[in-house]
Structures are given as structure tokens and as C-alpha cells.
């Protein structure tokens, strides 16, 4: 996956999605945010607490579509720096 998106736009969407990520969890995957990038330029961020899911979408340049998960707090920290 290879994407290019305006930092401020991505950061705002990530902050919204990260707000549902629990601080302590039994399932480590729940602390992650899922990023899906499509060829049409849509980038979808998804986070869940099992019973609650938040999805945010932004538009960017996607040169290689794909999906991955990454710890939400780690990603937000990197984007803010």
C-alpha cells in the first residue's frame, strides 16, 4: 500500500477514529486502526471497541492499493510529528 494524503486531513480523520480505541484491552488488535486504500483514491480508517465501530474516509493519491492495521496511538504520534 502506498498513499499520499494531506497531513492535516489525515490527522483529523485519525483523531476521530482513534477516539474509540480503548486504552486497555484484552484483544491487542482492538488497539489498532485499519487503513484501506482503493485505486479510486479513497482511504478508509476504521477503529472498533467490538460493540462500537468508527469509520472515517479521506481522499488522497493512492499509487498502490491495499490495507493494513497499525497501532492507533503510534500512528497518530508519528503523523503529529
PDB file with SEQRES, HELIX, SHEET and CRYST1 records, atoms N, CA, C and O in Angstrom:
SEQRES   1 A   81  UNK UNK UNK UNK UNK UNK UNK UNK UNK UNK UNK UNK UNK          
SEQRES   2 A   81  UNK UNK UNK UNK UNK UNK UNK UNK UNK UNK UNK UNK UNK          
SEQRES   3 A   81  UNK UNK UNK UNK UNK UNK UNK UNK UNK UNK UNK UNK UNK          
SEQRES   4 A   81  UNK UNK UNK UNK UNK UNK UNK UNK UNK UNK UNK UNK UNK          
SEQRES   5 A   81  UNK UNK UNK UNK UNK UNK UNK UNK UNK UNK UNK UNK UNK          
SEQRES   6 A   81  UNK UNK UNK UNK UNK UNK UNK UNK UNK UNK UNK UNK UNK          
SEQRES   7 A   81  UNK UNK UNK                                                  
HELIX    1 AA1 UNK A    7  UNK A   18  1                                  12    
HELIX    2 AA2 UNK A   28  UNK A   31  5                                   4    
HELIX    3 AA3 UNK A   72  UNK A   80  1                                   9    
SHEET    1 AA1 2 UNK A   2  UNK A   4  0                                        
SHEET    2 AA1 2 UNK A  61  UNK A  64 -1                                        
SHEET    1 AA2 4 UNK A  53  UNK A  59  0                                        
SHEET    2 AA2 4 UNK A  42  UNK A  48 -1                                        
SHEET    3 AA2 4 UNK A  32  UNK A  37 -1                                        
SHEET    4 AA2 4 UNK A  66  UNK A  71 -1                                        
CRYST1    1.000    1.000    1.000  90.00  90.00  90.00 P 1           1          
ATOM      1  N   UNK A   1       0.852  -1.169   0.000  1.00  0.00           N  
ATOM      2  CA  UNK A   1       0.000   0.000   0.000  1.00  0.00           C  
ATOM      3  C   UNK A   1       0.899   1.232   0.000  1.00  0.00           C  
ATOM      4  O   UNK A   1       1.866   1.319   0.756  1.00  0.00           O  
ATOM      5  N   UNK A   2       0.555   2.177  -0.864  1.00  0.00           N  
ATOM      6  CA  UNK A   2       1.298   3.427  -0.930  1.00  0.00           C  
ATOM      7  C   UNK A   2       0.292   4.550  -1.166  1.00  0.00           C  
ATOM      8  O   UNK A   2      -0.419   4.573  -2.171  1.00  0.00           O  
ATOM      9  N   UNK A   3       0.253   5.490  -0.200  1.00  0.00           N  
ATOM     10  CA  UNK A   3      -0.711   6.579  -0.289  1.00  0.00           C  
ATOM     11  C   UNK A   3      -0.028   7.927  -0.087  1.00  0.00           C  
ATOM     12  O   UNK A   3       1.051   8.021   0.498  1.00  0.00           O  
ATOM     13  N   UNK A   4      -0.682   8.955  -0.584  1.00  0.00           N  
ATOM     14  CA  UNK A   4      -0.231  10.325  -0.366  1.00  0.00           C  
ATOM     15  C   UNK A   4      -1.493  11.128  -0.048  1.00  0.00           C  
ATOM     16  O   UNK A   4      -2.426  11.199  -0.847  1.00  0.00           O  
ATOM     17  N   UNK A   5      -1.493  11.729   1.145  1.00  0.00           N  
ATOM     18  CA  UNK A   5      -2.665  12.480   1.590  1.00  0.00           C  
ATOM     19  C   UNK A   5      -2.186  13.678   2.395  1.00  0.00           C  
ATOM     20  O   UNK A   5      -1.141  13.619   3.044  1.00  0.00           O  
ATOM     21  N   UNK A   6      -2.945  14.757   2.355  1.00  0.00           N  
ATOM     22  CA  UNK A   6      -2.588  15.946   3.113  1.00  0.00           C  
ATOM     23  C   UNK A   6      -2.552  15.607   4.603  1.00  0.00           C  
ATOM     24  O   UNK A   6      -3.495  15.020   5.133  1.00  0.00           O  
ATOM     25  N   UNK A   7      -1.468  15.977   5.270  1.00  0.00           N  
ATOM     26  CA  UNK A   7      -1.251  15.603   6.664  1.00  0.00           C  
ATOM     27  C   UNK A   7      -2.380  16.058   7.575  1.00  0.00           C  
ATOM     28  O   UNK A   7      -2.855  15.274   8.397  1.00  0.00           O  
ATOM     29  N   UNK A   8      -2.823  17.302   7.451  1.00  0.00           N  
ATOM     30  CA  UNK A   8      -3.868  17.839   8.332  1.00  0.00           C  
ATOM     31  C   UNK A   8      -5.179  17.067   8.172  1.00  0.00           C  
ATOM     32  O   UNK A   8      -5.865  16.796   9.158  1.00  0.00           O  
ATOM     33  N   UNK A   9      -5.522  16.719   6.955  1.00  0.00           N  
ATOM     34  CA  UNK A   9      -6.749  15.967   6.685  1.00  0.00           C  
ATOM     35  C   UNK A   9      -6.651  14.572   7.290  1.00  0.00           C  
ATOM     36  O   UNK A   9      -7.588  14.101   7.936  1.00  0.00           O  
ATOM     37  N   UNK A  10      -5.518  13.916   7.080  1.00  0.00           N  
ATOM     38  CA  UNK A  10      -5.311  12.567   7.614  1.00  0.00           C  
ATOM     39  C   UNK A  10      -5.296  12.594   9.146  1.00  0.00           C  
ATOM     40  O   UNK A  10      -5.865  11.715   9.794  1.00  0.00           O  
ATOM     41  N   UNK A  11      -4.651  13.591   9.707  1.00  0.00           N  
ATOM     42  CA  UNK A  11      -4.560  13.715  11.161  1.00  0.00           C  
ATOM     43  C   UNK A  11      -5.942  13.917  11.774  1.00  0.00           C  
ATOM     44  O   UNK A  11      -6.247  13.303  12.796  1.00  0.00           O  
ATOM     45  N   UNK A  12      -6.774  14.749  11.189  1.00  0.00           N  
ATOM     46  CA  UNK A  12      -8.122  14.971  11.706  1.00  0.00           C  
ATOM     47  C   UNK A  12      -8.947  13.682  11.679  1.00  0.00           C  
ATOM     48  O   UNK A  12      -9.624  13.355  12.654  1.00  0.00           O  
ATOM     49  N   UNK A  13      -8.890  12.961  10.574  1.00  0.00           N  
ATOM     50  CA  UNK A  13      -9.628  11.696  10.472  1.00  0.00           C  
ATOM     51  C   UNK A  13      -9.091  10.681  11.465  1.00  0.00           C  
ATOM     52  O   UNK A  13      -9.866   9.948  12.080  1.00  0.00           O  
ATOM     53  N   UNK A  14      -7.792  10.628  11.629  1.00  0.00           N  
ATOM     54  CA  UNK A  14      -7.170   9.684  12.556  1.00  0.00           C  
ATOM     55  C   UNK A  14      -7.545   9.999  14.003  1.00  0.00           C  
ATOM     56  O   UNK A  14      -7.775   9.082  14.790  1.00  0.00           O  
ATOM     57  N   UNK A  15      -7.608  11.277  14.362  1.00  0.00           N  
ATOM     58  CA  UNK A  15      -8.018  11.665  15.714  1.00  0.00           C  
ATOM     59  C   UNK A  15      -9.443  11.221  16.001  1.00  0.00           C  
ATOM     60  O   UNK A  15      -9.738  10.750  17.100  1.00  0.00           O  
ATOM     61  N   UNK A  16     -10.328  11.368  15.022  1.00  0.00           N  
ATOM     62  CA  UNK A  16     -11.713  10.945  15.196  1.00  0.00           C  
ATOM     63  C   UNK A  16     -11.800   9.437  15.417  1.00  0.00           C  
ATOM     64  O   UNK A  16     -12.478   8.972  16.333  1.00  0.00           O  
ATOM     65  N   UNK A  17     -11.118   8.693  14.581  1.00  0.00           N  
ATOM     66  CA  UNK A  17     -11.145   7.227  14.667  1.00  0.00           C  
ATOM     67  C   UNK A  17     -10.467   6.746  15.941  1.00  0.00           C  
ATOM     68  O   UNK A  17     -10.957   5.824  16.593  1.00  0.00           O  
ATOM     69  N   UNK A  18      -9.353   7.355  16.302  1.00  0.00           N  
ATOM     70  CA  UNK A  18      -8.584   6.942  17.471  1.00  0.00           C  
ATOM     71  C   UNK A  18      -9.364   7.154  18.762  1.00  0.00           C  
ATOM     72  O   UNK A  18      -9.070   6.516  19.772  1.00  0.00           O  
ATOM     73  N   UNK A  19     -10.346   8.036  18.741  1.00  0.00           N  
ATOM     74  CA  UNK A  19     -11.121   8.321  19.948  1.00  0.00           C  
ATOM     75  C   UNK A  19     -11.910   7.115  20.454  1.00  0.00           C  
ATOM     76  O   UNK A  19     -12.271   7.079  21.630  1.00  0.00           O  
ATOM     77  N   UNK A  20     -12.184   6.140  19.610  1.00  0.00           N  
ATOM     78  CA  UNK A  20     -12.906   4.942  20.057  1.00  0.00           C  
ATOM     79  C   UNK A  20     -11.983   3.806  20.477  1.00  0.00           C  
ATOM     80  O   UNK A  20     -12.446   2.792  20.999  1.00  0.00           O  
ATOM     81  N   UNK A  21     -10.686   3.965  20.256  1.00  0.00           N  
ATOM     82  CA  UNK A  21      -9.729   2.920  20.634  1.00  0.00           C  
ATOM     83  C   UNK A  21      -9.593   2.894  22.153  1.00  0.00           C  
ATOM     84  O   UNK A  21      -9.245   3.907  22.760  1.00  0.00           O  
ATOM     85  N   UNK A  22      -9.863   1.750  22.770  1.00  0.00           N  
ATOM     86  CA  UNK A  22      -9.772   1.673  24.233  1.00  0.00           C  
ATOM     87  C   UNK A  22      -8.323   1.768  24.721  1.00  0.00           C  
ATOM     88  O   UNK A  22      -7.398   1.330  24.037  1.00  0.00           O  
ATOM     89  N   UNK A  23      -8.142   2.341  25.904  1.00  0.00           N  
ATOM     90  CA  UNK A  23      -6.790   2.468  26.452  1.00  0.00           C  
ATOM     91  C   UNK A  23      -6.252   1.122  26.934  1.00  0.00           C  
ATOM     92  O   UNK A  23      -5.056   0.854  26.821  1.00  0.00           O  
ATOM     93  N   UNK A  24      -7.120   0.285  27.465  1.00  0.00           N  
ATOM     94  CA  UNK A  24      -6.728  -1.057  27.891  1.00  0.00           C  
ATOM     95  C   UNK A  24      -7.675  -2.058  27.250  1.00  0.00           C  
ATOM     96  O   UNK A  24      -8.891  -1.865  27.245  1.00  0.00           O  
ATOM     97  N   UNK A  25      -7.108  -3.127  26.710  1.00  0.00           N  
ATOM     98  CA  UNK A  25      -7.930  -4.125  26.044  1.00  0.00           C  
ATOM     99  C   UNK A  25      -7.314  -5.512  26.182  1.00  0.00           C  
ATOM    100  O   UNK A  25      -6.099  -5.661  26.315  1.00  0.00           O  
ATOM    101  N   UNK A  26      -8.163  -6.505  26.149  1.00  0.00           N  
ATOM    102  CA  UNK A  26      -7.710  -7.899  26.191  1.00  0.00           C  
ATOM    103  C   UNK A  26      -7.247  -8.335  24.799  1.00  0.00           C  
ATOM    104  O   UNK A  26      -6.342  -9.159  24.664  1.00  0.00           O  
ATOM    105  N   UNK A  27      -7.875  -7.775  23.773  1.00  0.00           N  
ATOM    106  CA  UNK A  27      -7.526  -8.100  22.390  1.00  0.00           C  
ATOM    107  C   UNK A  27      -6.617  -7.018  21.808  1.00  0.00           C  
ATOM    108  O   UNK A  27      -7.087  -5.908  21.558  1.00  0.00           O  
ATOM    109  N   UNK A  28      -5.355  -7.298  21.587  1.00  0.00           N  
ATOM    110  CA  UNK A  28      -4.421  -6.281  21.085  1.00  0.00           C  
ATOM    111  C   UNK A  28      -4.835  -5.661  19.744  1.00  0.00           C  
ATOM    112  O   UNK A  28      -4.533  -4.494  19.495  1.00  0.00           O  
ATOM    113  N   UNK A  29      -5.509  -6.408  18.889  1.00  0.00           N  
ATOM    114  CA  UNK A  29      -5.901  -5.887  17.579  1.00  0.00           C  
ATOM    115  C   UNK A  29      -6.873  -4.719  17.709  1.00  0.00           C  
ATOM    116  O   UNK A  29      -6.954  -3.889  16.804  1.00  0.00           O  
ATOM    117  N   UNK A  30      -7.608  -4.637  18.809  1.00  0.00           N  
ATOM    118  CA  UNK A  30      -8.574  -3.556  19.017  1.00  0.00           C  
ATOM    119  C   UNK A  30      -7.866  -2.217  19.230  1.00  0.00           C  
ATOM    120  O   UNK A  30      -8.481  -1.165  19.061  1.00  0.00           O  
ATOM    121  N   UNK A  31      -6.603  -2.241  19.593  1.00  0.00           N  
ATOM    122  CA  UNK A  31      -5.828  -1.008  19.760  1.00  0.00           C  
ATOM    123  C   UNK A  31      -5.323  -0.473  18.428  1.00  0.00           C  
ATOM    124  O   UNK A  31      -4.686   0.579  18.381  1.00  0.00           O  
ATOM    125  N   UNK A  32      -5.605  -1.193  17.348  1.00  0.00           N  
ATOM    126  CA  UNK A  32      -5.135  -0.805  16.020  1.00  0.00           C  
ATOM    127  C   UNK A  32      -6.203  -0.063  15.235  1.00  0.00           C  
ATOM    128  O   UNK A  32      -7.394  -0.150  15.535  1.00  0.00           O  
ATOM    129  N   UNK A  33      -5.752   0.665  14.230  1.00  0.00           N  
ATOM    130  CA  UNK A  33      -6.637   1.278  13.249  1.00  0.00           C  
ATOM    131  C   UNK A  33      -6.377   0.574  11.919  1.00  0.00           C  
ATOM    132  O   UNK A  33      -5.231   0.323  11.545  1.00  0.00           O  
ATOM    133  N   UNK A  34      -7.453   0.265  11.219  1.00  0.00           N  
ATOM    134  CA  UNK A  34      -7.329  -0.385   9.914  1.00  0.00           C  
ATOM    135  C   UNK A  34      -7.363   0.694   8.844  1.00  0.00           C  
ATOM    136  O   UNK A  34      -8.237   1.560   8.848  1.00  0.00           O  
ATOM    137  N   UNK A  35      -6.408   0.634   7.933  1.00  0.00           N  
ATOM    138  CA  UNK A  35      -6.337   1.590   6.826  1.00  0.00           C  
ATOM    139  C   UNK A  35      -6.530   0.814   5.528  1.00  0.00           C  
ATOM    140  O   UNK A  35      -5.805  -0.139   5.244  1.00  0.00           O  
ATOM    141  N   UNK A  36      -7.516   1.238   4.750  1.00  0.00           N  
ATOM    142  CA  UNK A  36      -7.788   0.620   3.455  1.00  0.00           C  
ATOM    143  C   UNK A  36      -7.686   1.696   2.374  1.00  0.00           C  
ATOM    144  O   UNK A  36      -8.337   2.737   2.454  1.00  0.00           O  
ATOM    145  N   UNK A  37      -6.871   1.431   1.377  1.00  0.00           N  
ATOM    146  CA  UNK A  37      -6.691   2.384   0.272  1.00  0.00           C  
ATOM    147  C   UNK A  37      -7.146   1.741  -1.033  1.00  0.00           C  
ATOM    148  O   UNK A  37      -6.729   0.633  -1.371  1.00  0.00           O  
ATOM    149  N   UNK A  38      -8.003   2.448  -1.759  1.00  0.00           N  
ATOM    150  CA  UNK A  38      -8.536   1.955  -3.026  1.00  0.00           C  
ATOM    151  C   UNK A  38      -7.943   2.714  -4.197  1.00  0.00           C  
ATOM    152  O   UNK A  38      -7.438   3.826  -4.042  1.00  0.00           O  
ATOM    153  N   UNK A  39      -8.009   2.106  -5.363  1.00  0.00           N  
ATOM    154  CA  UNK A  39      -7.468   2.728  -6.570  1.00  0.00           C  
ATOM    155  C   UNK A  39      -8.147   4.041  -6.908  1.00  0.00           C  
ATOM    156  O   UNK A  39      -7.552   4.892  -7.570  1.00  0.00           O  
ATOM    157  N   UNK A  40      -9.393   4.223  -6.461  1.00  0.00           N  
ATOM    158  CA  UNK A  40     -10.123   5.458  -6.771  1.00  0.00           C  
ATOM    159  C   UNK A  40      -9.699   6.633  -5.888  1.00  0.00           C  
ATOM    160  O   UNK A  40     -10.230   7.735  -6.027  1.00  0.00           O  
ATOM    161  N   UNK A  41      -8.744   6.403  -4.980  1.00  0.00           N  
ATOM    162  CA  UNK A  41      -8.233   7.476  -4.133  1.00  0.00           C  
ATOM    163  C   UNK A  41      -8.880   7.575  -2.772  1.00  0.00           C  
ATOM    164  O   UNK A  41      -8.535   8.455  -1.983  1.00  0.00           O  
ATOM    165  N   UNK A  42      -9.819   6.680  -2.482  1.00  0.00           N  
ATOM    166  CA  UNK A  42     -10.447   6.731  -1.158  1.00  0.00           C  
ATOM    167  C   UNK A  42      -9.586   5.970  -0.148  1.00  0.00           C  
ATOM    168  O   UNK A  42      -9.088   4.877  -0.416  1.00  0.00           O  
ATOM    169  N   UNK A  43      -9.432   6.588   1.013  1.00  0.00           N  
ATOM    170  CA  UNK A  43      -8.666   5.999   2.106  1.00  0.00           C  
ATOM    171  C   UNK A  43      -9.608   5.919   3.295  1.00  0.00           C  
ATOM    172  O   UNK A  43     -10.087   6.944   3.779  1.00  0.00           O  
ATOM    173  N   UNK A  44      -9.878   4.706   3.768  1.00  0.00           N  
ATOM    174  CA  UNK A  44     -10.844   4.485   4.839  1.00  0.00           C  
ATOM    175  C   UNK A  44     -10.107   4.047   6.100  1.00  0.00           C  
ATOM    176  O   UNK A  44      -9.324   3.097   6.077  1.00  0.00           O  
ATOM    177  N   UNK A  45     -10.369   4.754   7.203  1.00  0.00           N  
ATOM    178  CA  UNK A  45      -9.790   4.436   8.506  1.00  0.00           C  
ATOM    179  C   UNK A  45     -10.895   3.856   9.381  1.00  0.00           C  
ATOM    180  O   UNK A  45     -11.978   4.433   9.481  1.00  0.00           O  
ATOM    181  N   UNK A  46     -10.622   2.714  10.016  1.00  0.00           N  
ATOM    182  CA  UNK A  46     -11.617   2.052  10.851  1.00  0.00           C  
ATOM    183  C   UNK A  46     -11.007   1.658  12.183  1.00  0.00           C  
ATOM    184  O   UNK A  46      -9.907   1.108  12.237  1.00  0.00           O  
ATOM    185  N   UNK A  47     -11.737   1.945  13.269  1.00  0.00           N  
ATOM    186  CA  UNK A  47     -11.336   1.519  14.612  1.00  0.00           C  
ATOM    187  C   UNK A  47     -12.569   0.972  15.307  1.00  0.00           C  
ATOM    188  O   UNK A  47     -13.690   1.369  14.989  1.00  0.00           O  
ATOM    189  N   UNK A  48     -12.371   0.064  16.252  1.00  0.00           N  
ATOM    190  CA  UNK A  48     -13.503  -0.563  16.918  1.00  0.00           C  
ATOM    191  C   UNK A  48     -13.228  -0.825  18.393  1.00  0.00           C  
ATOM    192  O   UNK A  48     -12.080  -0.951  18.820  1.00  0.00           O  
ATOM    193  N   UNK A  49     -14.309  -0.902  19.154  1.00  0.00           N  
ATOM    194  CA  UNK A  49     -14.285  -1.347  20.553  1.00  0.00           C  
ATOM    195  C   UNK A  49     -15.092  -2.627  20.660  1.00  0.00           C  
ATOM    196  O   UNK A  49     -15.584  -2.944  21.743  1.00  0.00           O  
ATOM    197  N   UNK A  50     -15.241  -3.347  19.615  1.00  0.00           N  
ATOM    198  CA  UNK A  50     -16.056  -4.532  19.452  1.00  0.00           C  
ATOM    199  C   UNK A  50     -17.541  -4.158  19.325  1.00  0.00           C  
ATOM    200  O   UNK A  50     -18.170  -4.500  18.324  1.00  0.00           O  
ATOM    201  N   UNK A  51     -18.103  -3.472  20.308  1.00  0.00           N  
ATOM    202  CA  UNK A  51     -19.519  -3.107  20.241  1.00  0.00           C  
ATOM    203  C   UNK A  51     -19.754  -1.754  19.562  1.00  0.00           C  
ATOM    204  O   UNK A  51     -20.898  -1.391  19.287  1.00  0.00           O  
ATOM    205  N   UNK A  52     -18.684  -1.012  19.291  1.00  0.00           N  
ATOM    206  CA  UNK A  52     -18.772   0.295  18.652  1.00  0.00           C  
ATOM    207  C   UNK A  52     -17.661   0.395  17.610  1.00  0.00           C  
ATOM    208  O   UNK A  52     -16.497   0.116  17.898  1.00  0.00           O  
ATOM    209  N   UNK A  53     -18.035   0.795  16.401  1.00  0.00           N  
ATOM    210  CA  UNK A  53     -17.057   0.950  15.323  1.00  0.00           C  
ATOM    211  C   UNK A  53     -17.165   2.345  14.741  1.00  0.00           C  
ATOM    212  O   UNK A  53     -18.267   2.855  14.538  1.00  0.00           O  
ATOM    213  N   UNK A  54     -16.025   2.962  14.473  1.00  0.00           N  
ATOM    214  CA  UNK A  54     -15.992   4.295  13.882  1.00  0.00           C  
ATOM    215  C   UNK A  54     -15.233   4.200  12.566  1.00  0.00           C  
ATOM    216  O   UNK A  54     -14.157   3.606  12.497  1.00  0.00           O  
ATOM    217  N   UNK A  55     -15.800   4.788  11.536  1.00  0.00           N  
ATOM    218  CA  UNK A  55     -15.190   4.773  10.208  1.00  0.00           C  
ATOM    219  C   UNK A  55     -15.073   6.207   9.706  1.00  0.00           C  
ATOM    220  O   UNK A  55     -16.036   6.972   9.760  1.00  0.00           O  
ATOM    221  N   UNK A  56     -13.899   6.564   9.224  1.00  0.00           N  
ATOM    222  CA  UNK A  56     -13.670   7.882   8.617  1.00  0.00           C  
ATOM    223  C   UNK A  56     -13.050   7.662   7.243  1.00  0.00           C  
ATOM    224  O   UNK A  56     -12.277   6.726   7.039  1.00  0.00           O  
ATOM    225  N   UNK A  57     -13.394   8.524   6.322  1.00  0.00           N  
ATOM    226  CA  UNK A  57     -12.884   8.397   4.962  1.00  0.00           C  
ATOM    227  C   UNK A  57     -12.268   9.717   4.521  1.00  0.00           C  
ATOM    228  O   UNK A  57     -12.823  10.787   4.773  1.00  0.00           O  
ATOM    229  N   UNK A  58     -11.130   9.635   3.869  1.00  0.00           N  
ATOM    230  CA  UNK A  58     -10.474  10.807   3.302  1.00  0.00           C  
ATOM    231  C   UNK A  58     -10.104  10.475   1.858  1.00  0.00           C  
ATOM    232  O   UNK A  58     -10.102   9.311   1.457  1.00  0.00           O  
ATOM    233  N   UNK A  59      -9.797  11.494   1.100  1.00  0.00           N  
ATOM    234  CA  UNK A  59      -9.408  11.289  -0.287  1.00  0.00           C  
ATOM    235  C   UNK A  59      -7.938  11.677  -0.448  1.00  0.00           C  
ATOM    236  O   UNK A  59      -7.490  12.690   0.087  1.00  0.00           O  
ATOM    237  N   UNK A  60      -7.215  10.874  -1.177  1.00  0.00           N  
ATOM    238  CA  UNK A  60      -5.803  11.130  -1.412  1.00  0.00           C  
ATOM    239  C   UNK A  60      -5.356  10.478  -2.697  1.00  0.00           C  
ATOM    240  O   UNK A  60      -6.172  10.031  -3.503  1.00  0.00           O  
ATOM    241  N   UNK A  61      -4.068  10.427  -2.877  1.00  0.00           N  
ATOM    242  CA  UNK A  61      -3.480   9.794  -4.048  1.00  0.00           C  
ATOM    243  C   UNK A  61      -3.023   8.395  -3.649  1.00  0.00           C  
ATOM    244  O   UNK A  61      -2.170   8.241  -2.775  1.00  0.00           O  
ATOM    245  N   UNK A  62      -3.585   7.389  -4.285  1.00  0.00           N  
ATOM    246  CA  UNK A  62      -3.237   6.001  -3.976  1.00  0.00           C  
ATOM    247  C   UNK A  62      -2.505   5.425  -5.178  1.00  0.00           C  
ATOM    248  O   UNK A  62      -3.105   5.188  -6.227  1.00  0.00           O  
ATOM    249  N   UNK A  63      -1.207   5.201  -5.018  1.00  0.00           N  
ATOM    250  CA  UNK A  63      -0.435   4.639  -6.131  1.00  0.00           C  
ATOM    251  C   UNK A  63      -0.343   3.120  -6.036  1.00  0.00           C  
ATOM    252  O   UNK A  63      -0.075   2.446  -7.031  1.00  0.00           O  
ATOM    253  N   UNK A  64      -0.566   2.583  -4.839  1.00  0.00           N  
ATOM    254  CA  UNK A  64      -0.582   1.131  -4.658  1.00  0.00           C  
ATOM    255  C   UNK A  64      -1.670   0.800  -3.640  1.00  0.00           C  
ATOM    256  O   UNK A  64      -1.462   1.014  -2.445  1.00  0.00           O  
ATOM    257  N   UNK A  65      -2.824   0.287  -4.070  1.00  0.00           N  
ATOM    258  CA  UNK A  65      -3.916  -0.003  -3.148  1.00  0.00           C  
ATOM    259  C   UNK A  65      -3.573  -1.157  -2.208  1.00  0.00           C  
ATOM    260  O   UNK A  65      -2.704  -1.980  -2.498  1.00  0.00           O  
ATOM    261  N   UNK A  66      -4.276  -1.197  -1.076  1.00  0.00           N  
ATOM    262  CA  UNK A  66      -4.068  -2.267  -0.119  1.00  0.00           C  
ATOM    263  C   UNK A  66      -4.698  -1.925   1.213  1.00  0.00           C  
ATOM    264  O   UNK A  66      -5.417  -0.933   1.336  1.00  0.00           O  
ATOM    265  N   UNK A  67      -4.428  -2.747   2.205  1.00  0.00           N  
ATOM    266  CA  UNK A  67      -4.936  -2.491   3.549  1.00  0.00           C  
ATOM    267  C   UNK A  67      -3.958  -3.034   4.576  1.00  0.00           C  
ATOM    268  O   UNK A  67      -3.187  -3.955   4.307  1.00  0.00           O  
ATOM    269  N   UNK A  68      -4.013  -2.433   5.769  1.00  0.00           N  
ATOM    270  CA  UNK A  68      -3.145  -2.847   6.864  1.00  0.00           C  
ATOM    271  C   UNK A  68      -3.739  -2.363   8.169  1.00  0.00           C  
ATOM    272  O   UNK A  68      -4.659  -1.546   8.174  1.00  0.00           O  
ATOM    273  N   UNK A  69      -3.215  -2.866   9.277  1.00  0.00           N  
ATOM    274  CA  UNK A  69      -3.561  -2.331  10.588  1.00  0.00           C  
ATOM    275  C   UNK A  69      -2.272  -1.872  11.257  1.00  0.00           C  
ATOM    276  O   UNK A  69      -1.195  -2.417  11.018  1.00  0.00           O  
ATOM    277  N   UNK A  70      -2.415  -0.851  12.104  1.00  0.00           N  
ATOM    278  CA  UNK A  70      -1.271  -0.300  12.820  1.00  0.00           C  
ATOM    279  C   UNK A  70      -1.789   0.262  14.141  1.00  0.00           C  
ATOM    280  O   UNK A  70      -2.910   0.768  14.195  1.00  0.00           O  
ATOM    281  N   UNK A  71      -0.995   0.182  15.202  1.00  0.00           N  
ATOM    282  CA  UNK A  71      -1.451   0.750  16.478  1.00  0.00           C  
ATOM    283  C   UNK A  71      -1.843   2.227  16.318  1.00  0.00           C  
ATOM    284  O   UNK A  71      -1.054   3.040  15.835  1.00  0.00           O  
ATOM    285  N   UNK A  72      -3.052   2.550  16.724  1.00  0.00           N  
ATOM    286  CA  UNK A  72      -3.608   3.883  16.514  1.00  0.00           C  
ATOM    287  C   UNK A  72      -2.776   4.971  17.184  1.00  0.00           C  
ATOM    288  O   UNK A  72      -2.510   6.006  16.572  1.00  0.00           O  
ATOM    289  N   UNK A  73      -2.366   4.756  18.412  1.00  0.00           N  
ATOM    290  CA  UNK A  73      -1.609   5.779  19.133  1.00  0.00           C  
ATOM    291  C   UNK A  73      -0.238   6.004  18.505  1.00  0.00           C  
ATOM    292  O   UNK A  73       0.234   7.139  18.440  1.00  0.00           O  
ATOM    293  N   UNK A  74       0.392   4.952  18.051  1.00  0.00           N  
ATOM    294  CA  UNK A  74       1.691   5.057  17.390  1.00  0.00           C  
ATOM    295  C   UNK A  74       1.570   5.845  16.087  1.00  0.00           C  
ATOM    296  O   UNK A  74       2.393   6.716  15.805  1.00  0.00           O  
ATOM    297  N   UNK A  75       0.545   5.536  15.297  1.00  0.00           N  
ATOM    298  CA  UNK A  75       0.339   6.224  14.024  1.00  0.00           C  
ATOM    299  C   UNK A  75       0.013   7.695  14.252  1.00  0.00           C  
ATOM    300  O   UNK A  75       0.555   8.556  13.559  1.00  0.00           O  
ATOM    301  N   UNK A  76      -0.856   7.999  15.203  1.00  0.00           N  
ATOM    302  CA  UNK A  76      -1.210   9.388  15.481  1.00  0.00           C  
ATOM    303  C   UNK A  76       0.014  10.176  15.944  1.00  0.00           C  
ATOM    304  O   UNK A  76       0.195  11.328  15.548  1.00  0.00           O  
ATOM    305  N   UNK A  77       0.842   9.572  16.770  1.00  0.00           N  
ATOM    306  CA  UNK A  77       2.058  10.220  17.238  1.00  0.00           C  
ATOM    307  C   UNK A  77       2.994  10.537  16.068  1.00  0.00           C  
ATOM    308  O   UNK A  77       3.571  11.622  16.006  1.00  0.00           O  
ATOM    309  N   UNK A  78       3.137   9.597  15.157  1.00  0.00           N  
ATOM    310  CA  UNK A  78       4.010   9.797  14.000  1.00  0.00           C  
ATOM    311  C   UNK A  78       3.468  10.883  13.078  1.00  0.00           C  
ATOM    312  O   UNK A  78       4.241  11.690  12.562  1.00  0.00           O  
ATOM    313  N   UNK A  79       2.166  10.917  12.863  1.00  0.00           N  
ATOM    314  CA  UNK A  79       1.567  11.903  11.982  1.00  0.00           C  
ATOM    315  C   UNK A  79       1.667  13.298  12.592  1.00  0.00           C  
ATOM    316  O   UNK A  79       1.866  14.272  11.866  1.00  0.00           O  
ATOM    317  N   UNK A  80       1.533  13.408  13.913  1.00  0.00           N  
ATOM    318  CA  UNK A  80       1.616  14.708  14.569  1.00  0.00           C  
ATOM    319  C   UNK A  80       3.022  15.287  14.517  1.00  0.00           C  
ATOM    320  O   UNK A  80       3.185  16.507  14.507  1.00  0.00           O  
ATOM    321  N   UNK A  81       4.038  14.435  14.485  1.00  0.00           N  
ATOM    322  CA  UNK A  81       5.428  14.902  14.428  1.00  0.00           C  
ATOM    323  C   UNK A  81       5.765  15.213  13.004  1.00  0.00           C  
ATOM    324  O   UNK A  81       6.888  15.624  12.711  1.00  0.00           O  
TER     325      UNK A  81                                                      
END                                                                             
